[in-house]
């Protein structure tokens, strides 16, 4: 009787692109470790990087990532095709970016001027952006004198939130636990827990537990 291949071997044969991703991930481990150490980022055990993320950390800021983070920066790492590496940026000395355990991200960016708090088991779809700052002032005269003095307000994302691809989450927003943000949405106001929200601007469509 022929011996059946192990599940791991079967998966590698059926989806060779996944096997290649794992090989590349392992080969990049030393560089990934050095990038974390050199950037002063605090991260829990069990992290997986597919391609190298781009860290832009102010030396006096806090950038903390929980255990088992999965960051996909390589264009081959996800069939949705990240357009650039995952970018995690803290732009000021007082900035604090806290990410919980089991966080997943494909491409896109998180930019923190003040405070961004992301809960446990949050998934962030391909090429999405979370920012707590306007970057630039709205007043044209102020932009000339203080071009990077845009307004900031904290962003809070609860546990078990799923963020679809190409979503923009703006300053001052709170997204309640267990909510889902539809692909392509612009979130400019709070979203309660346990709902599906989508659109530009995003609005609540129905509870997550409702019939589809």
C-alpha positions, 0 to 999 in steps of 0.5 A, a space after each residue: 500500500 502506498 504511503 500517503 504524504 503528510 499534510 504539510 507535504 500535501 499542502 506544499 504540493 497543492 499550494 507551492 506559493 505557500 511553501 515558497 513564502 515559508 522558505 523566504 520567511 525562514 531565510 529572512 529571520 536574521 534580518 527581521 530580528 536585526 530590524 526589530 532590535 535596531 528599531 527598539 520595538 517591543 514584540 511578543 513571541 511567535 511573530 511571522 514576517 513575510 517580507 520585511 516591514 518598514 519601521 519608522 519609530 521615533 526613538 523616544 516613542 513606544 511601539 509595542 506588538 503582542 504575541 504571534 503577529 503576522 505581517 505580510 509585506 511581500 507581494 507574493 505573500 497574499 493573493 490580494 497583492 500588498 502594494 508596499 511593505 507593512 509600515 508602522 510609524 510613530 512620529 513623535 516622542 510622546 507617540 504610543 502605538 500598542 497592538 494586541 496579540 494575534 494581529 494580522 496585517 497585509 501591506 498598508 500602514 499604521 501611523 501614530 502621532 499621539 496614541 493608537 490602541 489595537 486590541 486582540 485578534 484584530 485582522 487588517 486587510 490588504 493595503 489599509 491605513 490607520 492614522 491618528 493625525 491629519 499630517 498637515 494643517 487645513 489652514 493654508 497659511 499655517 501649512 506654510 509655517 508649520 507644515 507637519 502640525 496637523 491635528 491628532 486624536 487617539 484611535 482605539 480598535 477593540 478586540 476581534 475587529 476585522 478591517 477589510 482591504 483598502 480601508 482608511 481609518 481616520 483620527 479620533 475614531 473608536 471601533 467597538 469589539 467584534 465589528 467588521 469594516 467593509 472593503 474600501 470604507 473611510 471611517 471618520 466616526 465611531 463604530 459600535 461593537 458587533 456591527 458591519 459598517 461600510 461606505 464613505 463615510 462608513 455607516 452601520 449596515 447591520 449587526 454582525 450576527 444578522 442574516 447575510 
